[in-house]
Amino acid sequence: MKKIFQLAVCLLPVIGMAQEKKAIITGTTDIKEPTTIYALYYYKATENKAFDSTEVKDGKFTLAVPFSGTTVSVMLYKSPSGGGMQQSNASDPKAFMLDKDGSSIHIKDSMRTAVISNNKIEAEKARYVKYMYLAAADSAKMGFYINGVSAIVYDVIATAPDSVKDRENYDKFQKTMAAIQKMKDLVQQKLVLQRKFVKENPDSYFSFSAVEDIARYSKDIEEALPLYKSLSENLRNSEEAAKVLATIEKTRDDRLHPEKKAEKNTADMLKRPQPLATGIMAPDFTQFDVNGKPVKLSDFKGQYVLIDFWASWCVPCRAENPNVVKAYNEFKDRNFTVLGIALEEKGSKDAWLKAIKKDGLTWTQVADIEKGENPVAKMYGVSGIPYNFLVDPSGKIVASNIRGEDLQNKLTEILAN
C-alpha cells in the first residue's frame, strides 16, 4: 500500500501543510529493479517536506503529490528490490519541479537520466536556464575554482615570508584574485539578464528567483523591491510570494546593517542546544510505548542501552535503521539493548507503527504522540536526527552519535568479553 508521511527537515519541527489538491506523476520504466519508487517533496512556501513511496507494477507507477501553492520540488530515488532505504540510493536521484498539472516520467537506464515530459513548470525552467545560460555557466565554473583554491592559497600567502611571496604560491594567489574579480563581473552580467527577464516575464514563476538574486547581488540595495512590485498580481498573490518578499526585505536589511546580522548569527549559535557530553550520567525520563504503557530509562539499568532518536518521516533515520537492526541482533544477548525515541508529529501514531514494522525494529519504542514535541530530545540537547547515546550499565553516557561501522566497532570494543 502506498504511504505518505508528513515530515519536516530533520533539524526542524513540522508546520501544518494543507493538502487539498493532488498533482499526479505517472511513471514508466524499462528496468525490473527497483520494485519501489521513493519520493521526497519540498514545499518552498512553508519549507515543509513529505516522504512518499509507491510500488512499480508492470513497469508503471503513479504518485499523487499533495499540492500546495504554485510549485513543489520533487526528488525520486530507488531502493533495492524488497524495499528499505539505503544511503547509497542518493547516488541515483532524479530531481524536478512540479505544478498543479502534474508530470510524466520515463526511467530507461537509471533514475538520474529519466526523461521528464508533460511538465509545464519544467519547460518554463528550461526556458529560464537557457536565457541565463552563458553567464550562469561561467559563474558556476568560476565559483567551483575559487571555492576549491582561494582559501588554501590565501592562507599560504598570508603566512609566507616576504622572500617567497613572489614564487609559485603568490602566482596562484594572484590568479585566484583575478578569478574572483571575473566572477563578480559575471554576476553583474547575469543580473543584467535577470532584470530583462523580470520585465519581459512578469508572470513567470522564475521571476521570483531572478528578483531574489537581484536583492542579494545588485550594487543598488533598493533595486529589488520595485521589481518585485512590478510582477503580475497573480504571481504576487501566490502562496510563495510572501516568502519571496520576506527574503527581499531581510536581504535588504542584512546588507544595510551587516553588524546586526553578525550579532544575530552569534546569538543563534549560542542559543543552539548542545547534546549531552560523554562521561555524565544520562538523565532519567518517562515516555510511552506503542501500547501506551510508561517506560523509564532506569528500567534498563544494568544493561548497555543505545538511546536512539529517530522518526518515521526522517529519511536519514530510516536509512540508518538497518545498521541499528544489525547491531541489535548481533549484541542483544550480550547485555545490550536499544531504546527507540521517536520524534513524531502529533497524532501520527499510524505512521510511527508502520515504520517500526517495516524497518523491523523489535526493541522497545517510545514517543510522545499526544504532544507532537518530544521533551526528551530537548533534555538531551538533540537538535537533529538521527542521533544516539550509548549508556553503560551504571547509567553513564559512554558514546554518542555513533552510526554505521562506528556503531558496530564501538559495541565490539565494549562487549567483546
MIMARVEX-405916 format. One record per residue (C-alpha): x, y, z; residue number from 1. Coordinates in steps of 0.05 Angstrom, whole numbers. Layout:
% MIMARVEX-405916
[site [X; Y; Z]; NUM] ...
END
This chain:
% MIMARVEX-405916
[site [0; 0; 0]; 1] [site [23; 69; -16]; 2] [site [43; 111; 44]; 3] [site [51; 186; 54]; 4] [site [86; 213; 116]; 5] [site [85; 286; 133]; 6] [site [155; 307; 151]; 7] [site [198; 367; 166]; 8] [site [272; 378; 155]; 9] [site [307; 333; 204]; 10] [site [332; 393; 243]; 11] [site [265; 429; 248]; 12] [site [195; 416; 273]; 13] [site [138; 405; 225]; 14] [site [90; 461; 207]; 15] [site [20; 441; 185]; 16] [site [10; 437; 110]; 17] [site [-54; 439; 72]; 18] [site [-65; 381; 25]; 19] [site [-129; 400; -12]; 20] [site [-102; 384; -81]; 21] [site [-63; 328; -114]; 22] [site [-14; 333; -172]; 23] [site [-6; 267; -208]; 24] [site [61; 238; -230]; 25] [site [53; 180; -279]; 26] [site [116; 138; -289]; 27] [site [140; 83; -334]; 28] [site [205; 43; -330]; 29] [site [243; -6; -374]; 30] [site [283; -36; -315]; 31] [site [259; -91; -268]; 32] [site [291; -60; -207]; 33] [site [272; -25; -163]; 34] [site [203; -51; -146]; 35] [site [193; 10; -102]; 36] [site [200; 84; -120]; 37] [site [213; 132; -63]; 38] [site [198; 207; -67]; 39] [site [214; 269; -27]; 40] [site [171; 331; -36]; 41] [site [193; 401; -16]; 42] [site [145; 460; -9]; 43] [site [183; 526; -14]; 44] [site [127; 569; 15]; 45] [site [125; 532; 81]; 46] [site [192; 495; 80]; 47] [site [153; 431; 93]; 48] [site [174; 365; 65]; 49] [site [137; 299; 55]; 50] [site [161; 229; 42]; 51] [site [123; 182; -4]; 52] [site [132; 114; -37]; 53] [site [96; 72; -89]; 54] [site [104; 3; -119]; 55] [site [122; -9; -192]; 56] [site [73; -56; -227]; 57] [site [82; -80; -298]; 58] [site [133; -24; -310]; 59] [site [85; 30; -287]; 60] [site [76; 72; -224]; 61] [site [36; 132; -200]; 62] [site [48; 184; -146]; 63] [site [-7; 231; -122]; 64] [site [31; 290; -95]; 65] [site [-3; 333; -40]; 66] [site [-2; 400; -74]; 67] [site [1; 468; -41]; 68] [site [18; 535; -73]; 69] [site [49; 545; -142]; 70] [site [102; 491; -145]; 71] [site [133; 433; -107]; 72] [site [203; 406; -115]; 73] [site [206; 331; -124]; 74] [site [264; 282; -116]; 75] [site [253; 210; -136]; 76] [site [302; 155; -116]; 77] [site [304; 80; -115]; 78] [site [319; 23; -67]; 79] [site [339; -49; -77]; 80] [site [285; -100; -91]; 81] [site [247; -115; -27]; 82] [site [244; -44; -3]; 83] [site [284; -9; 50]; 84] [site [324; 55; 45]; 85] [site [399; 53; 40]; 86] [site [445; 114; 40]; 87] [site [473; 93; -28]; 88] [site [405; 106; -60]; 89] [site [421; 180; -60]; 90] [site [473; 166; -115]; 91] [site [417; 157; -167]; 92] [site [365; 211; -154]; 93] [site [321; 250; -202]; 94] [site [301; 320; -182]; 95] [site [249; 363; -217]; 96] [site [194; 414; -205]; 97] [site [120; 402; -208]; 98] [site [59; 446; -215]; 99] [site [-14; 430; -207]; 100] [site [-19; 398; -276]; 101] [site [28; 341; -256]; 102] [site [81; 306; -298]; 103] [site [103; 243; -334]; 104] [site [169; 208; -325]; 105] [site [203; 151; -361]; 106] [site [261; 113; -329]; 107] [site [303; 76; -380]; 108] [site [373; 60; -353]; 109] [site [375; 98; -287]; 110] [site [335; 147; -246]; 111] [site [385; 203; -257]; 112] [site [376; 201; -333]; 113] [site [300; 193; -330]; 114] [site [262; 236; -381]; 115] [site [210; 285; -355]; 116] [site [152; 304; -401]; 117] [site [83; 337; -398]; 118] [site [111; 384; -346]; 119] [site [96; 458; -355]; 120] [site [139; 484; -298]; 121] [site [200; 445; -321]; 122] [site [191; 472; -391]; 123] [site [188; 542; -362]; 124] [site [251; 528; -321]; 125] [site [287; 504; -383]; 126] [site [269; 569; -417]; 127] [site [296; 610; -358]; 128] [site [360; 569; -354]; 129] [site [372; 578; -428]; 130] [site [360; 652; -421]; 131] [site [413; 655; -367]; 132] [site [459; 601; -394]; 133] [site [524; 636; -412]; 134] [site [531; 680; -350]; 135] [site [505; 625; -304]; 136] [site [550; 571; -332]; 137] [site [613; 614; -329]; 138] [site [595; 636; -258]; 139] [site [588; 564; -236]; 140] [site [656; 546; -265]; 141] [site [689; 606; -232]; 142] [site [655; 591; -165]; 143] [site [679; 518; -166]; 144] [site [751; 540; -179]; 145] [site [751; 595; -127]; 146] [site [719; 553; -72]; 147] [site [770; 498; -82]; 148] [site [832; 541; -86]; 149] [site [828; 611; -57]; 150] [site [823; 595; 18]; 151] [site [884; 549; 16]; 152] [site [925; 596; -26]; 153] [site [906; 656; 16]; 154] [site [930; 621; 80]; 155] [site [996; 602; 46]; 156] [site [1009; 673; 23]; 157] [site [988; 705; 88]; 158] [site [1038; 664; 128]; 159] [site [1095; 662; 77]; 160] [site [1158; 704; 88]; 161] [site [1169; 762; 41]; 162] [site [1226; 725; 6]; 163] [site [1179; 673; -24]; 164] [site [1117; 714; -38]; 165] [site [1139; 724; -110]; 166] [site [1143; 650; -124]; 167] [site [1093; 597; -145]; 168] [site [1042; 606; -89]; 169] [site [1039; 680; -99]; 170] [site [1026; 670; -174]; 171] [site [968; 623; -155]; 172] [site [942; 674; -107]; 173] [site [942; 729; -159]; 174] [site [906; 683; -209]; 175] [site [854; 667; -156]; 176] [site [842; 741; -142]; 177] [site [834; 753; -216]; 178] [site [785; 696; -220]; 179] [site [745; 726; -162]; 180] [site [741; 792; -199]; 181] [site [719; 756; -262]; 182] [site [664; 720; -224]; 183] [site [640; 786; -195]; 184] [site [636; 814; -266]; 185] [site [598; 752; -289]; 186] [site [548; 760; -232]; 187] [site [535; 831; -255]; 188] [site [526; 806; -327]; 189] [site [476; 755; -301]; 190] [site [438; 809; -264]; 191] [site [430; 848; -329]; 192] [site [397; 786; -359]; 193] [site [354; 775; -297]; 194] [site [329; 847; -298]; 195] [site [309; 838; -370]; 196] [site [276; 771; -356]; 197] [site [233; 800; -300]; 198] [site [210; 858; -343]; 199] [site [193; 812; -401]; 200] [site [163; 757; -359]; 201] [site [124; 788; -301]; 202] [site [81; 726; -293]; 203] [site [137; 674; -294]; 204] [site [149; 635; -230]; 205] [site [224; 642; -244]; 206] [site [220; 717; -240]; 207] [site [217; 703; -165]; 208] [site [287; 672; -169]; 209] [site [313; 729; -211]; 210] [site [287; 782; -162]; 211] [site [317; 744; -103]; 212] [site [385; 744; -137]; 213] [site [379; 818; -152]; 214] [site [365; 830; -78]; 215] [site [428; 793; -59]; 216] [site [478; 817; -110]; 217] [site [456; 883; -142]; 218] [site [500; 942; -125]; 219] [site [435; 981; -115]; 220] [site [407; 953; -49]; 221] [site [339; 985; -63]; 222] [site [330; 956; -133]; 223] [site [295; 890; -117]; 224] [site [232; 915; -83]; 225] [site [206; 957; -142]; 226] [site [220; 898; -188]; 227] [site [180; 852; -142]; 228] [site [122; 901; -143]; 229] [site [124; 901; -220]; 230] [site [108; 826; -221]; 231] [site [38; 805; -241]; 232] [site [-18; 807; -190]; 233] [site [-27; 732; -200]; 234] [site [45; 719; -180]; 235] [site [44; 767; -121]; 236] [site [-19; 733; -94]; 237] [site [12; 663; -98]; 238] [site [30; 624; -35]; 239] [site [105; 632; -47]; 240] [site [101; 708; -55]; 241] [site [102; 723; 19]; 242] [site [165; 683; 28]; 243] [site [199; 717; -31]; 244] [site [180; 786; -6]; 245] [site [206; 768; 64]; 246] [site [272; 745; 33]; 247] [site [279; 810; -5]; 248] [site [265; 852; 57]; 249] [site [311; 811; 101]; 250] [site [367; 813; 49]; 251] [site [359; 889; 44]; 252] [site [363; 896; 120]; 253] [site [424; 850; 125]; 254] [site [461; 889; 71]; 255] [site [444; 956; 102]; 256] [site [462; 932; 173]; 257] [site [514; 877; 168]; 258] [site [533; 886; 241]; 259] [site [462; 865; 262]; 260] [site [467; 802; 220]; 261] [site [533; 783; 252]; 262] [site [505; 795; 322]; 263] [site [444; 752; 307]; 264] [site [486; 695; 278]; 265] [site [528; 695; 341]; 266] [site [467; 696; 386]; 267] [site [433; 640; 348]; 268] [site [496; 597; 354]; 269] [site [499; 608; 429]; 270] [site [425; 590; 437]; 271] [site [431; 525; 398]; 272] [site [425; 466; 446]; 273] [site [486; 422; 453]; 274] [site [480; 346; 460]; 275] [site [497; 318; 529]; 276] [site [571; 302; 535]; 277] [site [601; 233; 546]; 278] [site [622; 218; 617]; 279] [site [559; 246; 651]; 280] [site [500; 207; 678]; 281] [site [442; 202; 629]; 282] [site [381; 238; 657]; 283] [site [322; 191; 672]; 284] [site [256; 202; 635]; 285] [site [189; 171; 623]; 286] [site [157; 161; 555]; 287] [site [100; 117; 530]; 288] [site [110; 55; 487]; 289] [site [68; 32; 428]; 290] [site [15; 4; 476]; 291] [site [11; 68; 517]; 292] [site [50; 39; 576]; 293] [site [101; 83; 612]; 294] [site [174; 65; 602]; 295] [site [233; 95; 641]; 296] [site [306; 95; 622]; 297] [site [321; 70; 692]; 298] [site [281; 7; 675]; 299] [site [342; -14; 635]; 300] [site [394; -1; 689]; 301] [site [447; -56; 690]; 302] [site [448; -60; 614]; 303] [site [483; -23; 558]; 304] [site [428; 18; 524]; 305] [site [431; 54; 458]; 306] [site [382; 112; 463]; 307] [site [363; 121; 390]; 308] [site [328; 186; 369]; 309] [site [293; 178; 302]; 310] [site [226; 189; 267]; 311] [site [183; 155; 214]; 312] [site [187; 217; 170]; 313] [site [263; 225; 173]; 314] [site [296; 195; 111]; 315] [site [367; 192; 141]; 316] [site [339; 158; 203]; 317] [site [304; 105; 161]; 318] [site [368; 95; 121]; 319] [site [406; 84; 186]; 320] [site [356; 35; 216]; 321] [site [385; -27; 181]; 322] [site [451; -13; 217]; 323] [site [416; -8; 284]; 324] [site [378; -73; 270]; 325] [site [444; -107; 253]; 326] [site [476; -82; 318]; 327] [site [416; -103; 360]; 328] [site [414; -173; 331]; 329] [site [488; -183; 340]; 330] [site [494; -158; 411]; 331] [site [425; -167; 443]; 332] [site [449; -229; 481]; 333] [site [509; -192; 510]; 334] [site [473; -146; 559]; 335] [site [456; -96; 505]; 336] [site [391; -67; 481]; 337] [site [363; -7; 443]; 338] [site [310; 43; 466]; 339] [site [280; 80; 407]; 340] [site [253; 150; 419]; 341] [site [211; 175; 360]; 342] [site [203; 249; 346]; 343] [site [135; 242; 314]; 344] [site [82; 293; 296]; 345] [site [21; 299; 339]; 346] [site [-29; 245; 321]; 347] [site [18; 207; 274]; 348] [site [17; 141; 311]; 349] [site [-3; 100; 250]; 350] [site [58; 125; 210]; 351] [site [102; 110; 270]; 352] [site [76; 39; 279]; 353] [site [81; 24; 204]; 354] [site [153; 48; 203]; 355] [site [170; 5; 263]; 356] [site [141; -56; 229]; 357] [site [170; -43; 160]; 358] [site [241; -30; 186]; 359] [site [239; -89; 234]; 360] [site [251; -50; 298]; 361] [site [237; -104; 351]; 362] [site [263; -67; 412]; 363] [site [225; -20; 458]; 364] [site [198; 41; 422]; 365] [site [171; 104; 457]; 366] [site [145; 171; 434]; 367] [site [102; 230; 456]; 368] [site [48; 225; 402]; 369] [site [-2; 268; 440]; 370] [site [42; 330; 445]; 371] [site [78; 326; 378]; 372] [site [142; 350; 411]; 373] [site [189; 305; 449]; 374] [site [215; 336; 514]; 375] [site [269; 281; 520]; 376] [site [301; 307; 456]; 377] [site [306; 376; 488]; 378] [site [331; 346; 553]; 379] [site [387; 311; 516]; 380] [site [403; 371; 471]; 381] [site [384; 336; 407]; 382] [site [371; 386; 351]; 383] [site [378; 339; 292]; 384] [site [364; 266; 278]; 385] [site [386; 211; 273]; 386] [site [424; 218; 338]; 387] [site [440; 168; 393]; 388] [site [473; 159; 461]; 389] [site [505; 96; 487]; 390] [site [493; 88; 562]; 391] [site [531; 38; 605]; 392] [site [501; -7; 660]; 393] [site [513; 47; 712]; 394] [site [474; 99; 672]; 395] [site [534; 138; 646]; 396] [site [538; 162; 574]; 397] [site [599; 129; 543]; 398] [site [590; 149; 470]; 399] [site [544; 190; 425]; 400] [site [525; 199; 352]; 401] [site [555; 133; 331]; 402] [site [527; 103; 266]; 403] [site [543; 51; 214]; 404] [site [610; 18; 223]; 405] [site [627; 64; 281]; 406] [site [568; 34; 320]; 407] [site [589; -37; 305]; 408] [site [662; -22; 324]; 409] [site [643; 12; 389]; 410] [site [598; -44; 411]; 411] [site [650; -96; 392]; 412] [site [702; -58; 433]; 413] [site [658; -53; 495]; 414] [site [623; -121; 492]; 415] [site [679; -164; 465]; 416] [site [685; -203; 530]; 417] 
END
